[in-house]
Amino acid sequence: MILVADNLQITNKIIEKAVRENDHEPIQDMVKKCEAAGTAVIDINSGPLSRDPEKMAFMVAAVQEVSDLPVIIDTANPKAMEAGLRANRKTAVINGFSLEPVKLAQMLPLAKKFDVDIIGYLLYPDSHVPKDAAERLNVAVALCREFQKSGVEPERLIIDPVVAPLVWQDGNIQLMEILSVIRQLPELLGFPVRTIAGLSNLTTGRGPKEKKLLMERSYLPMLAASGLSMVLLNIFHQETVSVAKACEALMSQKIFAWEEV
């Protein structure tokens, strides 16, 4: 299970200020800390609707000046996404698209244009979240059908089943349904589709910090056992990262070694 750091976000006031002032240093400092903490991929989030698409290009360039790690370019703005992809000089992933018409028309074609992987969300065209496993799997079939129309190779697709916040009325029920979805997707779609989940979504909203971290550490092994390929998380939550490494060691085909935990 690949660890993806979601720490480089415009909602972080230090990062927001750095982007606004075109200051590479705070961004690069964050990236170096994420690498040291054990991430394998950097998620670059410039915000959903940045007024200046070139800010994403700035962020991508700043990250890749100090890191060779793959990046996930994370924005809902197609112009910002294209600017980030043009700036990219290494491995990039688009995050993301869904059945929402504007995403199909403007975001999905960028995967073929730039020959990169793309994350697809299991959401209805109106952006509503399916309520159970059956609905999510139906959306997955429709999403895959639209993806195939784009002419992009199947192995470029990464599916995000959309982790539900625990504070939702049926949040814990949905979280169990998501595990079933992850297990069934490869057989349903007919190829070993990769999956990604935003662990930080789990604890969105108010709640005791220690209990939030406990729920992260509890749900992560369930995701791993279901076959999740990639997890998006706060890489500075070191106890959660330790759990992820332990899961990897337990599920590995290699001979076990304590040094890997």
N, C-alpha and C positions, 0 to 999 in steps of 0.2 A: 504494500500500500504506500503510494507516493505521498509525501507530506508537502503541502503547498502553503506558504506563509501568506496570510491575508492582512498583514500589518501595514503594508504600504497603501494607506487609504487617505483620500482627501479630507475625510472627516477628522483625521488627526490634525490638530491645529498647527503643529510644527511642520507637517508635510504640506498642509494647505498654504502656509506662509512661504515655504520654500518654492512651491510651484508658482505662486503669485509673483514672487520676486525673481524667478528663474535662478534659484540658488541650488546648485547641485549637491552641496555638502551634506545637508540634513538627509536628503534622499539616499545618498550613497552610504552614509553612516548607518541608516536603518537597514539597508540591504546587507551590509557587512555583518551587522548583528544578527540578522535573520539566518545568514549562512552559518555563522558560528553556533547558532541555536539548533541547527540540524535540518533546515529546509532543503528541499530538492528543486523547488520551483518558486518563483516570485510572482504573486498576483499584483498587478499594477492597476489601481482603481482611481481614476481621475474624477469620479463623480458621474451621475447619470446624464446630465445635460450641460456639460461645460460649454460656456459661451465661446471659448477659444479652442477649437479642435487641436491646435498645435501644442497645447499644454500636454496632451498625451504623448506627442512626439518627443517633447522635452523630457518627460518622465522616462520613457523607454530608453532614450539615448543616455540619460544620466545613470540608469541602472546598468546598462550594458557596458559602460565605461569601466565598471569595477567588478562585474560579475559575468561569468560564462553560463550561469544557470538559465534554463528555459524560463520564459515569462508568459503569464496569462494576461492578455490585454482585456481589461474589465471595464466596459462602458456600454451604456445603452444608446449612445450617440454614434450613428454610423460614420459621420464625418470624422469624429475623434478616433474611431476604430481604424479607419483607413489611414489617417495621419500616423497613428502608432505603428501600423503594419509597414508603412513606407519607411519609418525610422528604424524598424527592427533589422538587426544584422545577425541575429542568431536564431534560436528556436522560439517560435511564438505560437500561442493558442488564442483563438477568439472566444471571448466570453460575453455574450453568447447569443443564441437565437431561440425562438419558440414558434408556435403556430400563429402568433400575433402577425397579422398581415404585413405591417411595416417591417418586422424583423425578417420575414421570408423574402420580401422584396429588396431590402437594402443591406441586411447583415449577412444572410446566408451566402449570397454570391461572392462575398469577399474571401470565403474559404477557398473557392476555386481560383479566384484571381491571384491570390497570394500563396496558394498551395500550402495551406496550414490546417492544423486540427481546429475543430470548433465544438464548443459545448452547446448542447441542446437541452432546454428546460422542458420538463413534463408539465406544461401549463396549457390551459385552454386558450383559444384565440383571443378571448377577452382578458387574458392574464390571470384568471381565477385558478385556484389550486384544485386538482381533482381530489375527491373526498376519500377514496379508498384505492386498494391495489388494482382492482379490475378497471377502474376509470383511468388510472395512471398508465396501465398497460395498453389500453385503447388509444390513449394519447401518444404513447411511444410508437405504436404502429403508424399512426397518422404522421408523426414527426419524421419517422424513418422514410415514409413514402415521399414526403416533400424533400427530404435530404437527397434521396436517390434522383429526383428530378433535376437537382442542381448539377449532377454530373461529377460530384466529388466522390473519391474512393470511400467505401464503407468504413475502412479502418481509420479515417479521419474524424469520425463521429465519437464524441464523448457525451454520455447522457447524465444529466443531473435530475434526480427524481424529486428534488425540492424538499429539503428537511423542514418539517413543521416546527414552529416554536412550541415549547411545552406549555406556554401560557394560553394557547388556543384552547377552546372548549373541548375539542377532540384531539388535542396535540399529541398526547401519549398514544392514542389509538392509531393516528396517522403514522407515527414513527415506527410502529410495529408493521404497518402495511408497507412502508418503504423498504423494509428488510426483505419482504417477499418479492417486491418489484425487482430489486437488485439481483436476487437469485434467479428470477425467471427471464430476465431480459435477453441473455444470450440465446437461449433456446427459442424464445418467441420470435426474435429478429433473424435468427439463422446465421449469426456470426458472433465472434467473441467481443461484443461491444464493451468498451471501457465505460466506467462510471465514476462520477465525482460527487461529493456531498459537502455542503457548507456546514461544518460542525458548529460554527459560531451562531447559525440560525437557531439552533436548539435552545439557547438560553437568552434569546432576544427578549427585551422587556425587563421589568424590575424583578429583583429577587436577591437573596443572600449570595454574596460572591462565592463563598466556600461550597455552598450547595450547588451553585451553577457549575463549578469546576468538578464536583463529584458527578454530576449528571453527564458532563462531557466524557469523563473517564469511564463511565459506565456504558454509555451508548457506543463509544468508539469500537470496543471489541465486538459488539453486535454487528456493526457495519463491516468490520474486517472479516468476520466469520461468514457474512453473506456474500463476500466476494468483491467488496468495493475496491476500485482501482486507485483512486486518489481522494485525499481528504483535504479540504480547505479549512485552516484553523489558525488561531493565534499561536504562532510558533514559540512565543515567550511563556506559554503555559507549559512549563517543563515537565510537570507530572503527567500531563496528558500526552506529551511527546514521548515520555518514557513508556507509557502504556502502549502507544503505537509501535514502538520498537520491540516491546515484548511480544505483541501480536505477530509482528513480522517474523520474529525468531521462532515462535510456536508453529506458524503456518509454512515456514520455509521447507523446501525439499532438501536443503543442505543438512549436514550433520550439525547438531546443536552445539553452540559454544557460548559460555557465559559472557565472553567479551562482547558479544553482539547485542546484549540486553542493556 
